[in-house]
Amino acid sequence: MLCAAGACQSGLEGTVSREGSQGGGGIPGADVAIVSEGGVRVAEVKTDAQGAFTVPLERGTYRVQVSHPDLSDRTALVKVGFGQRTLAVSLAEPRATTVFVVRHAEKIHPDSNAISVPLSAEGTARAQALAETLDDAGISAVYTTVALRTRNTVGPLATRMGLEPIEYRNLDELVSRIRAEHPGDAVLVGGHSNTVGPTLTALGAVVDTATIGDYDNLYVATVTDSGTGSLNLQYGSDTGPDDVKSGGDLQTLILVEAGGDAPRAAGLAHALGKAGVGAWFAEGNVPVLGEAAGAAGQSVRSFEAPPDLRAWFDEVGVSTVVVGATASTVAGLLEGLGLPAVRAGADGRRVFVVTLLPNGALERTLRL
């Protein structure tokens, strides 16, 4: 029994179905993991023949991680005992795999490459920033080298998700496992200054493999059957300039949820400074993109939600576009692309990275 005697305020009943199925369509044998706010896996069950599951839980907030070997993983946040007792999750066909690649954070002895060197105070803060940045990205696996500094960098996110980091020793092993075990999923890979570039190219992205000197790069590789694109974002505190390592010809739409203060504007300017954005748009009441666009030598154009977002994107004529809009407009744009509706209660930092694919669209939610 998961709850102490008399302690269960509520349970959780749920169904898992295939995205787009009409009525019924429950998926039997899907894995459902329940993770507490402290990162503890409090339950692991499988769906029954009708795709249903029931878990007794104490009152609280949990992550529900749903996976199936033939479908993309999905993570949902639920508040059990606060008016929520049921959950419906749909799993999509794998369209593309998202691989987030980072260098380890700052280490306490900058000139030492020993595997036992831990993070510095700055590095520890960056590791926490990484966990916050990827909190809603749907990460279902975390990979690390044997070095302590790399494990400590990805560790806070792994703990938050209730995941055990997986060690890899060479890129062939890493890429083979990602392609075989995580089709359509989101994965985090921690590496080193001289492995991040080669990791991206091993995944199929066309980027410069030269050594990376700074610590704040967050690379988003979208791996499809027809090719791989990469997007160079930044997170945490700024550690200095570096050559942009974005590549590929995938169309990327970056949706920025409204939040209009000066720190937010500066943070976005840093986060998007290497993304290779070709055009910037904003609703009239969302002024937060001005600093970011100005740093790129561009201006922000007025935006009104078009009836056909894909056609509008093609008319703009660049591979990466940023749109700043209210939460309701962002939700409408995502739903118009056939993507799951985002939950309410934005914290003013959500950025939705949407990759437009021939067979649909893929979205990953970041906090930047």
C-alpha positions in Angstrom: 0.0 0.0 0.0 1.4 3.4 -1.0 -0.3 5.4 1.8 -0.1 5.0 5.5 -3.3 4.0 7.2 -5.8 6.7 6.8 -3.4 9.0 5.0 -4.7 8.6 1.5 -6.8 11.7 0.8 -7.3 10.7 -2.8 -6.2 8.4 -5.6 -5.5 9.0 -9.3 -7.4 7.3 -12.0 -6.1 7.7 -15.6 -6.3 6.5 -19.1 -3.6 6.3 -21.8 -4.6 6.5 -25.4 -3.1 6.9 -28.8 -3.1 10.5 -30.0 -5.9 11.1 -32.6 -7.8 8.0 -31.7 -11.6 8.4 -31.8 -13.3 6.9 -28.7 -11.7 3.9 -27.0 -8.2 3.5 -28.3 -6.7 2.7 -24.9 -3.1 1.5 -24.9 -2.5 -1.6 -22.8 0.9 -2.2 -21.2 2.0 1.5 -21.1 4.4 2.3 -18.3 3.1 4.9 -15.8 5.6 6.3 -13.2 4.4 8.6 -10.4 7.2 10.9 -9.1 6.8 13.1 -6.1 7.9 16.8 -5.9 11.1 15.6 -4.2 12.0 13.3 -7.2 11.0 10.1 -5.5 9.3 7.4 -7.6 6.4 6.5 -5.4 4.6 4.2 -7.8 5.2 2.3 -11.1 2.2 0.6 -12.8 1.1 -0.6 -16.2 -2.1 0.2 -18.0 -4.7 -2.6 -18.2 -6.3 -4.0 -21.3 -8.4 -0.9 -21.7 -5.5 1.5 -21.2 -6.6 2.5 -17.7 -4.6 2.7 -14.4 -5.4 3.5 -10.8 -2.9 4.5 -8.2 -3.6 5.3 -4.5 -1.7 8.4 -3.5 -1.4 10.8 -0.7 -2.6 14.4 -1.2 0.1 16.3 -3.1 1.7 17.4 -6.5 3.2 14.7 -8.7 4.7 14.2 -12.1 3.1 11.4 -14.1 5.5 10.0 -16.6 3.9 7.8 -19.3 6.0 5.8 -21.8 5.5 3.1 -24.4 8.3 1.6 -26.5 6.5 2.4 -29.8 5.3 5.9 -28.9 6.6 9.2 -27.7 6.8 9.7 -23.9 4.6 12.2 -22.2 4.9 13.9 -18.7 2.0 15.6 -16.9 1.8 17.5 -13.7 -1.1 16.6 -11.4 -2.3 17.8 -8.0 -3.9 14.9 -6.3 -6.5 15.7 -3.7 -6.9 19.3 -4.8 -9.9 18.7 -7.0 -8.1 16.5 -9.5 -8.7 12.7 -9.4 -8.5 11.8 -13.1 -5.9 12.1 -15.9 -6.2 11.4 -19.6 -2.9 11.1 -21.5 -2.4 10.6 -25.2 0.8 9.3 -26.7 1.9 10.4 -30.2 3.6 8.5 -32.9 7.4 9.3 -32.8 7.9 12.2 -35.3 11.3 13.4 -34.0 13.6 12.9 -31.1 14.8 15.9 -29.1 18.3 15.8 -27.6 19.4 18.6 -25.3 23.2 18.8 -25.2 25.2 20.8 -22.6 28.7 21.1 -21.5 29.3 20.4 -17.8 29.0 23.5 -15.6 31.9 25.4 -14.0 34.3 23.2 -12.0 36.1 24.0 -8.8 39.6 23.5 -10.3 39.4 25.1 -13.8 42.8 23.7 -14.9 42.2 20.1 -13.9 40.6 17.5 -16.1 40.5 14.8 -13.4 37.2 12.9 -13.4 36.8 13.5 -9.7 36.8 17.3 -9.9 33.5 18.7 -8.6 31.6 21.8 -9.6 32.3 25.2 -8.1 29.6 27.3 -6.5 29.0 28.9 -9.9 28.7 25.5 -11.4 26.3 24.3 -8.8 24.1 27.3 -9.4 24.2 26.6 -13.2 23.2 23.0 -12.6 20.1 24.2 -10.7 19.4 26.7 -13.5 19.5 23.8 -16.0 17.0 21.8 -14.0 14.7 24.8 -13.9 15.1 25.5 -17.6 14.2 21.9 -18.6 11.6 21.3 -15.9 8.7 21.2 -18.4 10.6 19.8 -21.4 9.5 16.3 -20.9 12.9 14.8 -20.3 12.6 11.0 -20.0 16.3 10.0 -20.0 19.6 11.7 -18.8 23.0 10.7 -20.1 26.3 11.7 -18.5 30.0 11.0 -18.9 31.9 9.3 -16.0 33.3 12.7 -14.8 31.8 13.9 -11.5 31.4 17.4 -12.9 29.2 16.2 -15.7 27.1 14.0 -13.4 26.7 16.9 -11.0 25.6 19.2 -13.9 22.7 16.9 -15.0 22.0 15.5 -11.5 19.5 18.1 -10.3 17.3 17.6 -13.3 17.6 13.9 -13.1 16.6 14.0 -9.4 13.7 16.3 -10.1 12.4 13.8 -12.7 13.1 10.7 -10.6 15.6 9.4 -13.2 19.0 7.7 -12.7 21.6 9.2 -15.0 23.0 6.8 -17.6 26.8 6.8 -18.1 28.1 6.6 -21.7 31.8 6.2 -22.7 31.8 6.9 -26.4 29.6 8.7 -28.9 28.8 5.6 -31.0 27.3 4.0 -27.9 25.4 7.2 -26.9 23.8 7.8 -30.3 22.9 4.1 -30.8 21.1 4.0 -27.5 19.2 7.3 -28.2 18.1 6.2 -31.6 17.1 2.7 -30.4 15.6 3.4 -27.0 14.2 7.0 -27.2 12.4 7.5 -30.5 10.2 10.6 -30.2 11.3 11.3 -26.7 13.3 14.2 -25.1 16.8 13.3 -23.8 19.4 15.3 -21.9 23.1 14.7 -22.7 25.9 16.1 -20.5 29.4 16.4 -22.1 32.6 18.3 -22.2 34.0 21.3 -24.2 35.6 18.9 -26.8 32.6 16.5 -27.0 29.5 18.7 -27.4 30.2 19.6 -31.0 31.1 16.0 -32.0 27.9 14.8 -30.2 25.8 17.1 -32.3 27.4 15.9 -35.5 27.1 12.3 -34.4 23.4 12.9 -34.1 23.4 14.2 -37.7 23.5 18.0 -37.2 25.8 20.0 -39.5 27.8 22.1 -37.0 31.4 23.1 -36.3 32.9 20.5 -34.0 35.5 22.9 -32.5 36.0 23.2 -28.8 33.3 25.1 -26.9 34.8 27.6 -24.4 31.8 28.8 -22.4 29.3 27.0 -20.1 25.9 28.6 -20.9 25.1 26.9 -24.2 22.0 24.8 -24.4 21.8 22.9 -27.8 18.5 21.6 -29.0 19.0 18.8 -31.6 15.9 17.7 -33.4 16.6 14.2 -34.9 14.2 13.1 -37.7 14.4 10.3 -40.3 15.3 12.8 -43.0 17.9 14.8 -41.0 18.9 16.6 -37.9 18.6 20.3 -37.1 20.2 22.1 -34.1 19.3 25.3 -32.3 21.9 27.1 -30.1 20.2 28.6 -27.0 21.7 29.8 -23.8 20.7 29.3 -20.2 21.8 30.5 -16.7 24.3 33.3 -16.3 26.3 34.6 -19.3 29.8 33.2 -19.5 31.0 35.0 -22.6 30.7 34.9 -26.4 31.2 31.8 -28.5 30.6 30.8 -32.1 27.1 29.9 -32.9 26.6 26.2 -33.5 23.1 26.0 -35.0 22.7 24.0 -38.2 20.2 22.2 -40.4 17.2 23.5 -42.4 14.3 22.6 -40.1 11.7 25.3 -39.5 11.7 26.5 -35.9 9.0 28.7 -34.3 9.9 30.1 -30.9 6.8 31.2 -29.0 7.5 33.5 -26.0 4.8 33.9 -23.4 4.2 37.5 -22.3 6.1 38.8 -19.3 7.2 42.4 -19.6 9.8 43.5 -17.1 13.4 44.5 -17.8 15.1 41.4 -16.3 12.9 39.2 -18.5 13.9 41.2 -21.6 17.6 40.9 -20.7 17.2 37.2 -20.0 15.6 36.6 -23.4 18.3 38.6 -25.2 20.9 36.2 -23.6 18.8 33.1 -24.2 18.1 33.8 -27.8 21.4 35.5 -28.7 22.8 32.6 -30.7 19.6 31.1 -32.0 20.0 32.5 -35.5 16.6 34.2 -35.5 15.6 35.6 -38.9 12.5 37.5 -37.9 10.9 38.8 -34.7 7.2 39.4 -34.1 5.1 40.5 -31.1 1.6 41.4 -30.2 1.2 45.1 -29.4 1.1 44.5 -25.6 4.2 42.3 -25.5 7.2 44.6 -25.6 9.7 42.1 -24.1 11.5 41.1 -27.3 12.9 44.5 -28.2 16.3 44.0 -26.5 16.8 40.6 -28.0 15.9 41.7 -31.5 18.0 44.8 -31.2 21.1 42.8 -30.1 20.6 40.8 -33.4 20.5 44.0 -35.4 16.8 43.5 -36.2 13.5 45.1 -35.2 10.2 43.6 -33.9 7.3 43.5 -36.3 3.6 43.6 -35.3 1.9 40.2 -35.0 -1.7 39.1 -35.4 -2.5 35.4 -35.2 -3.0 34.2 -38.8 -5.6 31.7 -39.8 -2.9 29.4 -41.2 0.3 29.5 -39.2 2.3 27.3 -41.5 1.4 29.4 -44.6 2.3 32.5 -42.7 5.7 31.0 -41.6 6.5 30.2 -45.2 5.6 33.8 -46.3 8.0 35.1 -43.7 10.7 33.1 -45.5 13.3 32.4 -42.8 14.1 29.2 -40.9 13.8 30.5 -37.3 11.1 32.9 -36.2 10.3 34.3 -32.7 6.8 35.4 -31.7 6.0 37.1 -28.4 2.3 36.9 -27.4 -0.1 36.6 -24.6 -0.6 33.2 -22.9 -4.0 32.8 -24.6 -2.6 33.6 -28.1 0.3 31.2 -27.6 -2.1 28.5 -26.5 -4.2 29.1 -29.6 -1.2 28.9 -31.9 -0.1 25.6 -30.4 -3.6 24.1 -30.6 -3.8 25.3 -34.3 -0.7 23.2 -35.0 -2.4 20.2 -33.5 -0.2 20.3 -30.3 -1.5 19.5 -26.8 -3.0 22.5 -25.0 -0.6 24.1 -22.4 -1.7 24.3 -18.9 -2.7 27.6 -17.3 -0.6 29.4 -14.6 2.3 30.6 -16.5 5.2 31.9 -14.5 6.3 34.5 -17.1 9.3 32.5 -18.3 7.9 29.9 -20.6 9.3 29.6 -24.1 7.8 27.0 -26.5 10.3 25.7 -29.1 8.2 24.4 -32.0 9.8 22.4 -34.8 7.6 22.3 -37.9 7.8 18.8 -39.5 6.3 17.4 -42.7 4.0 15.1 -40.7 3.1 17.5 -37.9 4.8 19.7 -35.3 6.9 19.0 -32.2 7.0 21.3 -29.1 9.3 21.5 -26.2 8.6 23.8 -23.3 11.5 25.6 -21.7 11.9 28.3 -19.0 14.2 31.0 -20.2 
